[in-house]
Structures are given as C-alpha cells and as structure tokens.
C-alpha cells in the first residue's frame, strides 16, 4: 500500500520480538513541507520517547519518525532517555536531517531497556531501502498484542491521507497504549495543531477499552505538501476525522480478549462534556461490561454507571435502550428486556437524559475471560 506523496518508509524485523515479526519502522517526510502536529499521553509517568518527542513536536517541523515495538523504553531512567536521543541522532545521520526533527516512538513492555545494538543495525538496514509502498509493513511493525494491522486512507480535493495505528489494550482517554501516524500530501494552514488536537479528542479519545492509560501514547500528524494542493481548515478537519475515526474504530474492534464492540450514545445532555463523562462512566463499569459479555441485558447496571458520572442529570427521567429495544423509561422498567438480542458483535446502548441538546458516543468492549488471561500473562 502506497503512502501519500512525499513520504517513504521501510520496516525490518530487528530482533526486538522473539517471534521474529516486524518490529522497527522508519517513515520519512521528503517535503517540500514538513508541517506537523502531535498529541501525547496525559499520564504523568511517561516513557523516554515521549519526553524527547514532546520537545521535537514543539518546533512544528518533523522530517522523520522511527517507531519500534517489542519494548516501551518506559521507566528506564537516564539510560532510556540516552537511548532515545541516540536513536534520533542515528536516524538524523542516516537521512541527513537534524535529530531535533525526528520523532521517536516505542511500544511494548515497561521497565526494560531496549537492545540498542539491534535497533541501530535495523535502522542501517531500513534507511537505504525506503520506498513509497511501505504503509502496510509499517503498520505491522508497530503491532504488539494487536491481531491485525490498523490502516486507514482517505482522498478528496486532489489530496491523499493515510494513517496507521496500533493498540489493543489500555485503550483509554489520553489516547491508549497506542501509537499512530497520520500523513497527508496536502498543503495545510498554521492551525494544524489546533485542528489535530480537536480531531484526536473526538476520535481516539472517544474509545475506552479498560480505563487504563499508557506511558507511551503518541499520535503524530505530518504534512508534506507534495500534492501542491492547499486544503481549507474545514476540509482538513473532515478528512482527519475520517482517517482517525476509522483507526479508532479498528482499535476498539481489536481490543484484547473482546467479543463485543459497545457503542454508548448519550443524547440530550446538558453539554457535550457531560455526555462524554456519562458515556465514559459506562465504558469503565466492569459490572456492565461483564453483563454484556454474558449476554445479560441488565439495564440497571447502565443506570448505576450513569449515576457515578460528574454530569448534570435528573436521575428520575433517564431512558435506556439496548440494541434498539427501549427497556427503561423515566428510570423505570419499560418493555421486555428478553427481546434484546446480543447475538451480533455490535452492542448499542442509547441513554437519553432529556435535559439538553448535546450528545456524544463512547466506544468500548465487553470484559471477557480472555482479557484477564492475556493481561495476566503479558510479560511472558
């Protein structure tokens, strides 16, 4: 799969994963423009690559990004930061660009130093072989517990967008244990950071698998301008919503151990912020998520979760529908809950607060035996 004009990439199996799978990728922006925007985790405990990349992102110019799976380089002390710096310097030397314009991203197990000899040798192999058709291999190289690569593309107005992402657990606000790179060959305005932050908030930050926030979350946007076509701010936002929304949906669909994707729509709230808070309270409610896994249309757990949110509500006038069946009206039984069918992958929960005109949708997944098993055995 080809990248947008002005971008090249390459990937190798550097030996960071015991499986021998792809685990290191390098993406370069050849320009003529090098505009960028980035959003990082809100976790106070952050990995060395995040510390480095935050500083790079402040400059607004990114010429390359290197991403590895097989190790998070988080909670690794001064040596971990030195390794990140060394990685950026090595990429800079290989591509003849400034190390201060190289984003570094890592994902994997926390608390272990990276095998830098393997990373540097891997980069030596990648750099001479960068090509325009490495989108899928780059997506595969950043996978950890993902079962499938996540890729999204869009085109309109004579420009192309493409994005990759990884993440299958710790999917919570402030991104997830996720890495994502979104690229375009469009010419964009100086408002890219403002627009990208807003898009990220309404896409990646509207998925919430297990309420856990990672140390490494990074979402990067790069524009090469190689198409020569300038897009308006509104066009940019629409296309970014399309790509990032698709990637976010793919992430939650591949959530660790899940058997259901759950869309929680909150309507007629006092504010969008309140709608998000209520949706998130439900997405993080283990009793509700366990009930969905078991196929139990227990709408009482929905109301109990709603009531924990810091949001305006009338607790006596809430309606709840499960997969199109209204099972609760004015916070009391209505309809036959046995008619609710949880047989398909998608479960839709509609919560009507009836006190305002704002809405939001949070996507989550059920809580299964496999989720517990996968995360209890992860470090092995």
Legacy VTK file of the C-alpha trace (Angstrom):
# vtk DataFile Version 3.0
C-alpha trace
ASCII
DATASET POLYDATA
POINTS 380 float
0.000 0.000 0.000
1.342 3.402 -1.008
1.904 6.359 1.256
0.747 9.876 0.330
3.078 11.796 -1.988
6.258 12.985 -0.316
6.503 10.086 2.150
8.664 6.961 2.133
9.028 4.212 4.717
10.734 0.944 5.491
10.475 -1.805 8.098
12.537 -4.723 9.357
12.486 -7.476 11.924
15.307 -6.168 14.087
15.029 -8.936 16.656
13.135 -6.996 19.329
10.329 -9.576 19.199
11.054 -13.189 19.974
8.618 -14.199 17.228
10.814 -12.738 14.504
7.996 -10.469 13.323
8.497 -6.944 12.010
9.304 -4.654 14.929
11.027 -1.498 13.627
9.847 1.057 11.069
11.050 4.407 9.781
8.873 6.947 7.966
10.430 9.967 6.282
8.774 13.130 5.033
10.612 14.296 1.903
8.725 17.574 1.761
8.640 20.166 0.372
6.733 20.975 3.571
7.403 19.477 6.980
4.369 20.653 8.956
3.390 18.546 11.942
1.148 18.268 14.958
1.187 15.784 17.805
-0.778 14.689 20.841
0.717 12.671 23.691
-0.431 10.738 26.746
-1.716 12.622 29.779
-0.170 10.022 32.085
2.296 11.694 34.467
4.609 8.695 34.158
5.884 8.951 30.594
8.351 6.974 28.522
11.665 8.413 27.364
10.474 8.665 23.728
7.533 10.819 24.827
9.833 13.195 26.718
12.013 13.517 23.624
9.185 13.750 21.097
7.262 16.393 23.029
10.229 18.708 22.613
10.575 17.888 18.924
6.863 18.499 18.362
7.066 21.989 19.865
9.129 23.045 16.866
6.296 22.126 14.481
8.740 20.569 11.981
9.104 16.785 11.728
11.125 15.170 8.949
11.049 11.579 10.161
9.553 9.270 12.756
11.023 5.998 13.973
8.782 3.518 15.774
9.587 0.233 17.455
7.511 -2.468 19.073
8.945 -5.072 21.403
9.869 -2.613 24.149
8.357 0.583 25.576
11.563 2.210 26.888
9.429 3.487 29.773
10.622 3.739 33.372
14.188 3.150 32.199
15.895 6.144 33.831
18.640 8.295 32.273
19.861 5.421 30.111
16.456 5.143 28.488
16.477 8.802 27.501
20.052 8.498 26.251
18.945 5.587 24.078
16.086 7.645 22.636
18.494 10.501 21.896
20.912 8.076 20.264
18.127 6.682 18.088
17.162 10.159 16.858
20.781 11.056 16.198
21.324 7.844 14.253
18.252 8.486 12.107
19.393 12.071 11.580
22.784 10.905 10.370
21.314 8.255 8.081
18.815 10.650 6.480
20.955 13.789 6.669
18.391 15.625 8.798
18.508 17.192 12.254
17.983 14.819 15.170
15.799 17.557 16.646
13.323 16.944 13.820
12.999 13.204 14.414
10.108 11.817 16.465
10.817 8.590 18.357
8.050 6.194 19.433
8.272 2.902 21.319
5.711 0.377 22.489
5.888 -2.848 24.437
6.800 -3.937 27.939
7.529 -1.220 30.521
10.655 -1.248 32.649
13.202 -2.832 30.327
15.994 -1.182 28.353
15.926 -1.531 24.591
18.598 -3.615 22.813
20.155 -0.609 21.108
22.559 -2.650 19.002
19.590 -4.312 17.297
17.764 -1.010 16.784
20.765 0.766 15.268
21.567 -2.180 12.990
17.915 -2.335 11.978
17.904 1.344 11.061
21.040 0.808 8.997
19.133 -1.805 7.011
15.999 0.298 6.606
17.451 3.668 5.578
18.827 2.685 2.128
15.602 0.910 1.196
12.868 3.435 1.948
10.016 3.280 -0.544
6.577 4.708 -1.246
4.714 1.418 -0.781
5.502 0.518 2.821
2.273 1.557 4.522
1.143 -1.957 5.459
4.557 -3.142 6.654
4.899 -0.025 8.822
1.502 -0.814 10.347
2.623 -4.380 11.069
5.946 -3.304 12.566
4.252 -1.374 15.391
1.882 -4.183 16.447
2.185 -5.694 19.931
-0.869 -7.634 21.096
-2.803 -6.454 18.040
-4.240 -9.291 15.976
-4.407 -7.236 12.780
-2.705 -4.093 11.433
-4.724 -0.871 11.546
-4.676 1.244 8.382
-6.972 3.998 7.121
-6.884 6.102 3.965
-8.925 8.949 2.511
-8.750 11.138 -0.569
-10.591 14.270 -1.684
-9.910 17.654 -3.267
-6.856 16.234 -5.034
-5.040 15.211 -1.838
-4.404 11.938 -0.061
-4.392 10.962 3.607
-3.153 7.746 5.187
-2.793 6.619 8.772
-1.574 3.661 10.776
-2.158 2.824 14.424
-1.514 0.122 16.982
-3.285 -0.683 20.196
-5.383 -3.469 21.633
-5.406 -2.785 25.365
-5.016 0.145 27.757
-7.320 1.992 25.354
-8.471 4.917 27.429
-8.653 8.679 27.222
-5.381 10.391 26.645
-5.047 8.013 23.799
-4.290 4.440 24.779
-1.290 2.193 24.690
-1.349 3.337 21.162
0.900 4.801 18.545
-0.470 6.402 15.411
0.993 8.264 12.453
-1.288 10.171 10.079
0.141 11.602 6.861
-1.077 13.813 4.030
0.372 15.327 0.884
-1.903 18.362 1.267
-0.710 21.883 1.960
-2.160 22.816 5.355
-2.508 26.027 7.325
-0.747 27.018 10.526
-3.734 25.758 12.536
-2.820 22.084 12.137
-2.084 21.568 15.849
-5.368 23.122 16.947
-7.339 21.088 14.413
-5.486 17.831 15.117
-5.963 18.175 18.872
-9.691 18.652 18.357
-9.882 15.678 15.973
-7.940 13.460 18.384
-10.264 14.395 21.220
-13.305 13.377 19.194
-11.906 10.149 17.771
-9.069 8.438 19.639
-10.186 9.893 22.956
-13.714 8.561 22.478
-12.606 4.951 22.768
-12.148 3.446 26.206
-11.390 -0.248 26.444
-10.391 -0.735 30.052
-9.867 2.674 31.664
-6.076 2.273 31.633
-3.804 4.993 30.276
-0.395 4.148 28.873
3.016 5.789 29.304
3.826 5.913 25.584
0.774 7.231 23.754
1.714 9.284 20.710
-0.389 10.425 17.765
1.568 12.247 15.075
0.337 14.181 12.042
2.682 15.090 9.191
2.048 17.064 6.013
4.426 17.006 3.053
2.574 19.437 0.801
3.822 17.336 -2.126
0.470 17.454 -3.920
0.726 21.223 -4.183
-2.966 21.431 -3.269
-3.972 23.558 -0.295
-6.946 22.400 1.733
-9.074 24.628 3.915
-9.133 24.167 7.666
-12.633 22.703 7.459
-11.613 20.258 4.725
-8.576 19.230 6.750
-10.701 18.554 9.811
-13.235 16.473 7.889
-10.544 14.292 6.310
-8.677 13.862 9.590
-11.928 12.864 11.310
-12.460 10.243 8.595
-8.989 8.729 8.970
-8.668 8.989 12.743
-12.246 7.861 13.286
-11.599 4.760 11.203
-8.391 3.980 13.086
-10.115 4.469 16.451
-12.887 2.094 15.411
-10.347 -0.510 14.313
-8.541 -0.207 17.650
-11.610 -0.862 19.773
-12.731 -3.679 17.451
-9.420 -5.415 18.182
-9.456 -4.778 21.932
-7.767 -7.519 23.908
-9.990 -10.502 24.526
-13.158 -8.731 23.428
-16.173 -10.473 21.960
-18.331 -7.340 21.639
-17.824 -3.785 20.472
-20.054 -1.497 22.526
-21.232 1.907 21.317
-22.599 4.035 24.161
-24.518 7.020 22.809
-25.621 9.682 25.252
-28.173 12.143 23.872
-29.981 15.241 25.105
-27.306 16.031 27.683
-26.694 19.450 29.182
-23.299 19.681 27.426
-21.021 17.591 25.229
-18.638 17.323 28.182
-21.436 15.812 30.291
-22.356 13.382 27.517
-18.739 12.223 27.283
-18.480 11.847 31.064
-21.606 9.689 31.223
-20.577 7.558 28.266
-17.151 7.060 29.790
-18.614 6.102 33.176
-20.494 3.291 31.440
-17.466 2.266 29.375
-15.437 1.834 32.537
-18.048 -0.040 34.521
-16.826 -3.612 34.884
-20.197 -4.928 36.051
-21.881 -3.593 32.930
-19.109 -4.845 30.647
-19.250 -8.305 32.253
-23.032 -8.393 31.780
-22.611 -7.631 28.086
-20.044 -10.420 27.782
-22.573 -12.774 29.336
-25.389 -11.594 27.059
-27.376 -10.205 30.001
-29.444 -7.078 29.109
-29.126 -5.749 32.646
-30.096 -2.108 32.084
-29.953 -1.454 35.822
-26.182 -1.551 35.542
-26.394 1.164 32.898
-28.296 3.472 35.247
-25.983 2.656 38.135
-22.990 3.601 35.972
-24.659 6.800 34.722
-25.192 7.892 38.300
-21.456 7.877 39.033
-20.628 10.488 36.386
-19.780 14.081 37.216
-22.533 15.434 34.987
-25.876 17.169 35.172
-28.847 14.799 35.160
-32.299 14.149 36.523
-31.950 10.643 37.959
-35.701 10.048 37.676
-36.160 10.793 33.949
-33.499 8.739 32.140
-34.390 6.450 29.228
-32.247 3.479 28.173
-32.386 1.387 25.001
-30.317 -1.733 24.301
-29.862 -2.690 20.647
-32.970 -0.734 19.703
-35.199 -2.068 22.465
-36.298 0.569 24.984
-36.002 -1.233 28.290
-36.172 1.755 30.636
-38.305 4.909 30.593
-38.005 7.604 33.210
-35.570 5.412 35.147
-38.121 2.614 35.481
-38.857 -0.646 33.626
-40.365 -0.369 30.150
-40.519 -3.094 27.536
-39.476 -6.712 27.608
-35.713 -6.929 28.085
-35.797 -10.532 26.893
-36.323 -9.123 23.379
-32.813 -7.627 23.444
-30.551 -9.611 21.143
-26.830 -9.553 21.951
-26.017 -12.123 19.265
-24.072 -9.793 16.965
-20.642 -8.249 17.513
-22.041 -4.725 17.946
-23.926 -3.729 21.078
-25.602 -0.316 21.030
-26.578 1.417 24.250
-28.652 4.603 23.950
-29.006 6.808 27.034
-31.448 9.711 26.760
-31.037 12.272 29.557
-33.828 14.556 28.272
-32.341 17.714 29.809
-30.449 19.353 26.935
-29.419 19.137 23.288
-25.852 17.760 23.340
-24.631 14.253 22.559
-21.527 12.077 22.359
-20.641 8.465 21.653
-18.019 6.463 23.527
-16.868 3.108 22.167
-15.753 0.282 24.429
-15.833 -3.516 24.563
-17.020 -6.269 26.848
-14.946 -7.725 29.683
-14.063 -11.328 28.919
-12.080 -14.209 30.393
-9.547 -13.781 27.577
-8.839 -10.174 28.587
-7.859 -11.301 32.076
-5.740 -14.141 30.729
-3.930 -12.011 28.154
-3.027 -9.300 30.629
-2.047 -11.686 33.397
0.419 -13.411 31.088
1.601 -10.395 29.066
5.159 -10.099 30.374
5.849 -13.704 29.486
LINES 1 381
380 0 1 2 3 4 5 6 7 8 9 10 11 12 13 14 15 16 17 18 19 20 21 22 23 24 25 26 27 28 29 30 31 32 33 34 35 36 37 38 39 40 41 42 43 44 45 46 47 48 49 50 51 52 53 54 55 56 57 58 59 60 61 62 63 64 65 66 67 68 69 70 71 72 73 74 75 76 77 78 79 80 81 82 83 84 85 86 87 88 89 90 91 92 93 94 95 96 97 98 99 100 101 102 103 104 105 106 107 108 109 110 111 112 113 114 115 116 117 118 119 120 121 122 123 124 125 126 127 128 129 130 131 132 133 134 135 136 137 138 139 140 141 142 143 144 145 146 147 148 149 150 151 152 153 154 155 156 157 158 159 160 161 162 163 164 165 166 167 168 169 170 171 172 173 174 175 176 177 178 179 180 181 182 183 184 185 186 187 188 189 190 191 192 193 194 195 196 197 198 199 200 201 202 203 204 205 206 207 208 209 210 211 212 213 214 215 216 217 218 219 220 221 222 223 224 225 226 227 228 229 230 231 232 233 234 235 236 237 238 239 240 241 242 243 244 245 246 247 248 249 250 251 252 253 254 255 256 257 258 259 260 261 262 263 264 265 266 267 268 269 270 271 272 273 274 275 276 277 278 279 280 281 282 283 284 285 286 287 288 289 290 291 292 293 294 295 296 297 298 299 300 301 302 303 304 305 306 307 308 309 310 311 312 313 314 315 316 317 318 319 320 321 322 323 324 325 326 327 328 329 330 331 332 333 334 335 336 337 338 339 340 341 342 343 344 345 346 347 348 349 350 351 352 353 354 355 356 357 358 359 360 361 362 363 364 365 366 367 368 369 370 371 372 373 374 375 376 377 378 379
